[in-house]
C-alpha cells in the first residue's frame, strides 16, 4: 500500500446551490464537488478518507469549515507547490479551498475539534435585505429588541440536554455544552447571533435562533427558550430558522498537535451511538 500523508483543508462556500456537505447521488454537494475536482487534478481514487468538522445542511454557508483527507506521499510531493492555485482555477466560484496543511495522522477534523462557531444574520429593516446580502441574511418581518434577544440567549448557555431543539437520532445524545451565545447589532443594522459549542446536533443552531427570534420580537417571553430545556423531546412549538442565514465561521482544535489523538478519543466516547 502506498504511504499516505494527511492534509487539513480550510474551506469556504456559499451553500445556496448545494444540497449540503455530504456526498449524495444525483445531488450537488460540497464534498462531491471537492472530490470530483481533486480526482481531476490528482487522479481518480488518490484522495481517501475525506472527513469534515461539521456536515452543514442544504443552504448553510461556511467561511471556516475544516476537513481532512489522505493522499499518497508521492502524489502530494508532485502537486503540493501548485495544488491550491489549480483548485482555485478548477473549482466553481461558490466553493474555495483557502489553505492546505500537512497534519499528523492523529488529526481528525471531526473528532479532534474542541468547538464549532456559527453566526446567524438577521435584518429587521422595514425594506428587507440589501440585495448583495440576500443569500446570507434573513429578513425578519417584525422589529427585534437586542436586549431581549440577549436575555433569551443567556438562558441557553451552558451544558444542557437540548432535546427540544434537536432532530433526535437513535442512540445519540442530545447533551451539548454551549460556551457562547450572544447577539450584536452591527453598524449597518444587521443583527448577528454568535453560537459556539463543543458540537451541535442536527438543526440545533437554527432551532435555537428560531426560538430566540420569537422572544426578540415580543411574541414569547424572554425566558421561554430556556424553559424548553426541561423537555426531553423535540418541541413542535419551535420554528427552525431558514438555512440561508447561517454560516459556520470557525472550528477550534488543540494548540498542541500532541493532543489531537486524546481529544479525538474523548469525543468519540462522548458522541458515538452506544451499541446494544
C-alpha positions as a Markdown table, in Angstrom:
| # | Residue | x | y | z |
|---|---|---|---|---|
| 1 | Unk | 0.0 | 0.0 | 0.0 |
| 2 | Unk | 1.2 | 3.5 | -0.9 |
| 3 | Unk | 2.5 | 5.6 | 2.0 |
| 4 | Unk | -0.1 | 8.4 | 2.6 |
| 5 | Unk | 0.0 | 11.8 | 4.2 |
| 6 | Unk | -2.8 | 13.6 | 5.9 |
| 7 | Unk | -3.9 | 17.1 | 4.8 |
| 8 | Unk | -6.1 | 19.6 | 6.6 |
| 9 | Unk | -8.2 | 21.7 | 4.2 |
| 10 | Unk | -9.7 | 25.1 | 5.2 |
| 11 | Unk | -12.8 | 25.5 | 3.1 |
| 12 | Unk | -15.4 | 28.3 | 2.5 |
| 13 | Unk | -18.5 | 28.1 | 0.4 |
| 14 | Unk | -21.8 | 29.7 | -0.5 |
| 15 | Unk | -24.3 | 27.0 | 0.4 |
| 16 | Unk | -27.2 | 28.3 | -1.7 |
| 17 | Unk | -26.8 | 25.9 | -4.6 |
| 18 | Unk | -25.5 | 22.9 | -2.6 |
| 19 | Unk | -27.6 | 20.1 | -1.1 |
| 20 | Unk | -25.4 | 20.3 | 2.0 |
| 21 | Unk | -21.9 | 19.0 | 2.6 |
| 22 | Unk | -22.2 | 15.2 | 2.4 |
| 23 | Unk | -21.9 | 13.3 | -1.0 |
| 24 | Unk | -25.3 | 12.4 | -2.3 |
| 25 | Unk | -26.0 | 10.6 | -5.6 |
| 26 | Unk | -27.5 | 12.9 | -8.2 |
| 27 | Unk | -27.3 | 15.9 | -6.0 |
| 28 | Unk | -24.7 | 18.7 | -6.0 |
| 29 | Unk | -22.9 | 18.8 | -2.6 |
| 30 | Unk | -19.7 | 20.5 | -1.3 |
| 31 | Unk | -17.9 | 17.2 | -0.7 |
| 32 | Unk | -19.0 | 15.9 | -4.0 |
| 33 | Unk | -17.6 | 18.9 | -5.9 |
| 34 | Unk | -14.3 | 18.8 | -3.9 |
| 35 | Unk | -13.7 | 15.1 | -4.5 |
| 36 | Unk | -14.6 | 15.4 | -8.2 |
| 37 | Unk | -12.1 | 18.3 | -8.6 |
| 38 | Unk | -9.4 | 16.6 | -6.6 |
| 39 | Unk | -9.8 | 13.4 | -8.6 |
| 40 | Unk | -9.4 | 15.5 | -11.8 |
| 41 | Unk | -6.1 | 17.0 | -10.6 |
| 42 | Unk | -4.6 | 14.2 | -8.6 |
| 43 | Unk | -6.0 | 11.2 | -10.3 |
| 44 | Unk | -9.1 | 9.1 | -9.6 |
| 45 | Unk | -9.0 | 7.5 | -6.2 |
| 46 | Unk | -5.9 | 9.4 | -5.0 |
| 47 | Unk | -7.9 | 11.1 | -2.2 |
| 48 | Unk | -9.3 | 8.9 | 0.6 |
| 49 | Unk | -10.9 | 9.4 | 4.0 |
| 50 | Unk | -12.5 | 12.8 | 3.4 |
| 51 | Unk | -13.8 | 13.8 | 6.9 |
| 52 | Unk | -15.4 | 17.1 | 7.8 |
| 53 | Unk | -15.7 | 19.0 | 11.1 |
| 54 | Unk | -19.4 | 19.6 | 10.6 |
| 55 | Unk | -21.8 | 18.4 | 8.0 |
| 56 | Unk | -23.7 | 21.6 | 7.1 |
| 57 | Unk | -27.3 | 21.3 | 5.8 |
| 58 | Unk | -28.5 | 22.4 | 2.4 |
| 59 | Unk | -28.3 | 26.1 | 2.1 |
| 60 | Unk | -25.9 | 26.7 | 5.0 |
| 61 | Unk | -22.7 | 28.6 | 4.3 |
| 62 | Unk | -19.2 | 28.4 | 5.6 |
| 63 | Unk | -16.2 | 30.7 | 6.0 |
| 64 | Unk | -14.3 | 28.5 | 8.4 |
| 65 | Unk | -15.1 | 24.8 | 7.5 |
| 66 | Unk | -12.3 | 22.3 | 8.1 |
| 67 | Unk | -11.9 | 18.8 | 6.6 |
| 68 | Unk | -9.1 | 16.3 | 6.3 |
| 69 | Unk | -8.1 | 13.7 | 3.7 |
| 70 | Unk | -5.3 | 11.4 | 2.9 |
| 71 | Unk | -3.2 | 11.3 | -0.3 |
| 72 | Unk | -0.2 | 9.3 | -1.4 |
| 73 | Unk | 3.1 | 10.9 | -0.4 |
| 74 | Unk | 4.4 | 10.7 | -4.0 |
| 75 | Unk | 1.2 | 12.5 | -5.3 |
| 76 | Unk | 1.5 | 15.2 | -2.7 |
| 77 | Unk | 5.2 | 15.7 | -3.4 |
| 78 | Unk | 4.4 | 16.2 | -7.1 |
| 79 | Unk | 1.5 | 18.6 | -6.6 |
| 80 | Unk | 2.0 | 20.4 | -3.3 |
| 81 | Unk | 3.6 | 23.6 | -4.8 |
| 82 | Unk | 0.7 | 24.3 | -7.2 |
| 83 | Unk | -2.3 | 22.4 | -5.9 |
| 84 | Unk | -4.0 | 25.4 | -4.2 |
| 85 | Unk | -3.9 | 27.6 | -7.3 |
| 86 | Unk | -5.0 | 24.7 | -9.6 |
| 87 | Unk | -8.0 | 24.2 | -7.3 |
| 88 | Unk | -8.8 | 27.9 | -7.5 |
| 89 | Unk | -8.9 | 27.6 | -11.3 |
| 90 | Unk | -11.0 | 24.5 | -11.4 |
| 91 | Unk | -13.4 | 24.7 | -8.5 |
| 92 | Unk | -16.7 | 26.5 | -9.1 |
| 93 | Unk | -17.0 | 30.0 | -7.8 |
| 94 | Unk | -19.2 | 29.1 | -4.8 |
| 95 | Unk | -16.5 | 26.9 | -3.1 |
| 96 | Unk | -12.9 | 27.7 | -2.2 |
| 97 | Unk | -10.1 | 25.8 | -0.6 |
| 98 | Unk | -8.3 | 28.5 | 1.3 |
| 99 | Unk | -5.5 | 26.5 | 2.8 |
| 100 | Unk | -4.0 | 23.0 | 2.7 |
| 101 | Unk | -1.7 | 22.0 | 5.5 |
| 102 | Unk | 0.2 | 18.8 | 6.4 |
| 103 | Unk | -1.0 | 17.5 | 9.7 |
| 104 | Unk | -0.2 | 14.4 | 11.9 |
| 105 | Unk | -2.2 | 11.3 | 11.1 |
| 106 | Unk | -3.8 | 11.6 | 14.5 |
| 107 | Unk | -5.6 | 14.8 | 13.4 |
| 108 | Unk | -9.3 | 14.2 | 12.9 |
| 109 | Unk | -11.3 | 17.2 | 11.5 |
| 110 | Unk | -14.4 | 15.9 | 13.2 |
| 111 | Unk | -13.4 | 14.3 | 16.5 |
| 112 | Unk | -10.3 | 16.4 | 17.3 |
| 113 | Unk | -12.3 | 19.6 | 17.2 |
| 114 | Unk | -12.8 | 21.5 | 20.5 |
| 115 | Unk | -15.6 | 23.8 | 19.3 |
| 116 | Unk | -17.7 | 24.9 | 16.3 |
| 117 | Unk | -18.7 | 28.5 | 16.0 |
| 118 | Unk | -21.6 | 29.7 | 13.8 |
| 119 | Unk | -23.1 | 33.1 | 13.0 |
| 120 | Unk | -26.7 | 33.8 | 12.0 |
| 121 | Unk | -27.5 | 37.1 | 10.3 |
| 122 | Unk | -30.9 | 38.8 | 10.5 |
| 123 | Unk | -32.3 | 42.1 | 9.4 |
| 124 | Unk | -35.4 | 43.7 | 10.8 |
| 125 | Unk | -35.2 | 46.7 | 8.4 |
| 126 | Unk | -38.7 | 47.5 | 7.1 |
| 127 | Unk | -37.3 | 47.4 | 3.5 |
| 128 | Unk | -35.8 | 43.9 | 3.9 |
| 129 | Unk | -32.4 | 42.6 | 3.0 |
| 130 | Unk | -29.9 | 44.5 | 0.9 |
| 131 | Unk | -29.7 | 42.8 | -2.5 |
| 132 | Unk | -26.0 | 41.9 | -2.2 |
| 133 | Unk | -26.6 | 40.1 | 1.2 |
| 134 | Unk | -29.8 | 38.3 | 0.3 |
| 135 | Unk | -28.1 | 34.9 | 0.2 |
| 136 | Unk | -26.8 | 35.0 | 3.8 |
| 137 | Unk | -29.2 | 37.2 | 5.7 |
| 138 | Unk | -32.7 | 36.5 | 6.9 |
| 139 | Unk | -35.4 | 39.3 | 6.6 |
| 140 | Unk | -37.5 | 39.3 | 9.8 |
| 141 | Unk | -40.9 | 41.0 | 9.4 |
| 142 | Unk | -41.1 | 42.4 | 12.9 |
| 143 | Unk | -38.8 | 44.8 | 14.9 |
| 144 | Unk | -36.3 | 42.9 | 17.1 |
| 145 | Unk | -35.1 | 44.0 | 20.5 |
| 146 | Unk | -31.4 | 43.4 | 21.0 |
| 147 | Unk | -31.7 | 43.3 | 24.8 |
| 148 | Unk | -34.5 | 40.8 | 24.7 |
| 149 | Unk | -32.5 | 38.6 | 22.3 |
| 150 | Unk | -29.5 | 38.6 | 24.7 |
| 151 | Unk | -31.6 | 37.8 | 27.7 |
| 152 | Unk | -33.1 | 34.9 | 25.9 |
| 153 | Unk | -29.7 | 33.7 | 24.7 |
| 154 | Unk | -28.2 | 33.8 | 28.2 |
| 155 | Unk | -30.5 | 31.2 | 29.5 |
| 156 | Unk | -29.3 | 28.7 | 26.9 |
| 157 | Unk | -25.6 | 29.0 | 27.7 |
| 158 | Unk | -24.0 | 26.0 | 29.5 |
| 159 | Unk | -24.3 | 22.2 | 29.4 |
| 160 | Unk | -27.9 | 21.1 | 28.8 |
| 161 | Unk | -30.0 | 18.5 | 27.2 |
| 162 | Unk | -31.1 | 20.2 | 24.0 |
| 163 | Unk | -33.6 | 17.6 | 23.0 |
| 164 | Unk | -36.3 | 20.2 | 22.4 |
| 165 | Unk | -34.0 | 21.8 | 19.8 |
| 166 | Unk | -32.6 | 18.7 | 18.0 |
| 167 | Unk | -33.7 | 16.2 | 15.5 |
| 168 | Unk | -33.1 | 13.1 | 17.5 |
| 169 | Unk | -31.1 | 10.2 | 16.2 |
| 170 | Unk | -31.4 | 6.7 | 17.6 |
| 171 | Unk | -28.9 | 6.1 | 20.5 |
| 172 | Unk | -27.3 | 9.5 | 20.0 |
| 173 | Unk | -27.1 | 12.0 | 22.9 |
| 174 | Unk | -28.6 | 15.5 | 22.8 |
| 175 | Unk | -26.5 | 16.7 | 25.6 |
| 176 | Unk | -24.3 | 19.6 | 24.5 |
| 177 | Unk | -22.3 | 22.4 | 26.1 |
| 178 | Unk | -23.0 | 25.9 | 24.6 |
| 179 | Unk | -20.0 | 28.0 | 25.6 |
| 180 | Unk | -21.1 | 31.2 | 23.8 |
| 181 | Unk | -24.4 | 32.5 | 22.7 |
| 182 | Unk | -25.0 | 36.2 | 22.2 |
| 183 | Unk | -26.3 | 38.8 | 19.8 |
| 184 | Unk | -24.9 | 42.1 | 18.4 |
| 185 | Unk | -26.3 | 44.7 | 16.1 |
| 186 | Unk | -23.6 | 45.8 | 13.6 |
| 187 | Unk | -23.3 | 49.4 | 12.3 |
| 188 | Unk | -25.3 | 48.5 | 9.2 |
| 189 | Unk | -28.2 | 47.4 | 11.4 |
| 190 | Unk | -27.8 | 43.7 | 10.9 |
| 191 | Unk | -28.4 | 41.5 | 14.0 |
| 192 | Unk | -25.8 | 38.7 | 14.3 |
| 193 | Unk | -26.1 | 35.8 | 16.6 |
| 194 | Unk | -22.9 | 34.0 | 17.6 |
| 195 | Unk | -23.3 | 30.4 | 18.7 |
| 196 | Unk | -20.4 | 28.3 | 19.9 |
| 197 | Unk | -20.5 | 24.8 | 21.4 |
| 198 | Unk | -18.3 | 21.6 | 21.6 |
| 199 | Unk | -20.7 | 20.2 | 19.0 |
| 200 | Unk | -24.2 | 20.5 | 17.7 |
| 201 | Unk | -26.9 | 18.1 | 16.8 |
| 202 | Unk | -28.9 | 18.3 | 13.6 |
| 203 | Unk | -30.9 | 21.6 | 13.2 |
| 204 | Unk | -29.9 | 22.7 | 16.7 |
| 205 | Unk | -28.5 | 26.1 | 15.8 |
| 206 | Unk | -31.3 | 27.1 | 13.6 |
| 207 | Unk | -33.8 | 25.9 | 16.1 |
| 208 | Unk | -32.2 | 28.0 | 18.9 |
| 209 | Unk | -32.3 | 31.0 | 16.6 |
| 210 | Unk | -35.9 | 30.5 | 15.7 |
| 211 | Unk | -36.9 | 30.3 | 19.4 |
| 212 | Unk | -34.8 | 33.4 | 20.3 |
| 213 | Unk | -36.3 | 35.5 | 17.4 |
| 214 | Unk | -39.8 | 35.0 | 18.8 |
| 215 | Unk | -38.6 | 36.3 | 22.2 |
| 216 | Unk | -36.8 | 39.2 | 20.4 |
| 217 | Unk | -39.9 | 40.4 | 18.7 |
| 218 | Unk | -42.1 | 40.1 | 21.8 |
| 219 | Unk | -44.3 | 37.2 | 20.8 |
| 220 | Unk | -42.8 | 35.0 | 23.5 |
| 221 | Unk | -41.4 | 35.8 | 27.0 |
| 222 | Unk | -37.6 | 36.1 | 27.1 |
| 223 | Unk | -37.4 | 33.1 | 29.4 |
| 224 | Unk | -39.3 | 30.8 | 27.0 |
| 225 | Unk | -36.4 | 29.5 | 25.0 |
| 226 | Unk | -34.6 | 28.4 | 28.2 |
| 227 | Unk | -37.8 | 26.9 | 29.6 |
| 228 | Unk | -37.9 | 24.4 | 26.7 |
| 229 | Unk | -34.7 | 22.8 | 28.0 |
| 230 | Unk | -36.8 | 20.9 | 30.5 |
| 231 | Unk | -38.4 | 18.9 | 27.7 |
| 232 | Unk | -37.0 | 15.5 | 26.6 |
| 233 | Unk | -38.5 | 15.5 | 23.1 |
| 234 | Unk | -38.3 | 17.9 | 20.2 |
| 235 | Unk | -40.7 | 20.8 | 20.7 |
| 236 | Unk | -43.2 | 21.4 | 17.9 |
| 237 | Unk | -43.5 | 25.0 | 19.1 |
| 238 | Unk | -40.0 | 25.8 | 17.8 |
| 239 | Unk | -39.8 | 27.1 | 14.3 |
| 240 | Unk | -36.4 | 26.2 | 12.6 |
| 241 | Unk | -34.9 | 29.4 | 11.2 |
| 242 | Unk | -34.2 | 29.3 | 7.4 |
| 243 | Unk | -30.8 | 27.8 | 6.4 |
| 244 | Unk | -29.5 | 30.7 | 4.4 |
| 245 | Unk | -28.9 | 33.0 | 7.4 |
| 246 | Unk | -26.5 | 30.5 | 8.9 |
| 247 | Unk | -22.7 | 30.4 | 8.4 |
| 248 | Unk | -20.1 | 28.2 | 10.0 |
| 249 | Unk | -17.3 | 30.7 | 10.8 |
| 250 | Unk | -14.7 | 28.7 | 12.8 |
| 251 | Unk | -13.7 | 25.3 | 14.1 |
| 252 | Unk | -11.2 | 25.1 | 17.0 |
| 253 | Unk | -8.5 | 22.5 | 17.7 |
| 254 | Unk | -6.0 | 21.9 | 20.5 |
| 255 | Unk | -3.0 | 24.2 | 20.2 |
| 256 | Unk | -0.6 | 21.3 | 20.7 |
| 257 | Unk | -0.8 | 18.6 | 18.0 |
| 258 | Unk | 0.2 | 16.0 | 20.5 |
| 259 | Unk | -3.3 | 16.4 | 21.9 |
| 260 | Unk | -5.2 | 15.6 | 18.7 |
| 261 | Unk | -5.5 | 11.9 | 19.4 |
| 262 | Unk | -6.6 | 12.3 | 23.0 |
| 263 | Unk | -9.2 | 14.8 | 22.0 |
| 264 | Unk | -10.5 | 12.5 | 19.3 |
| 265 | Unk | -10.7 | 9.5 | 21.6 |
| 266 | Unk | -12.6 | 11.5 | 24.3 |
| 267 | Unk | -15.0 | 12.9 | 21.7 |
| 268 | Unk | -15.7 | 9.5 | 20.2 |
| 269 | Unk | -16.6 | 8.1 | 23.6 |
| 270 | Unk | -19.0 | 11.0 | 24.2 |
| 271 | Unk | -20.7 | 11.3 | 20.8 |
| 272 | Unk | -20.8 | 8.0 | 19.0 |
| 273 | Unk | -24.0 | 6.0 | 19.5 |
| 274 | Unk | -24.0 | 3.3 | 22.1 |
| 275 | Unk | -24.1 | -0.2 | 20.6 |
| 276 | Unk | -26.6 | -2.5 | 22.3 |
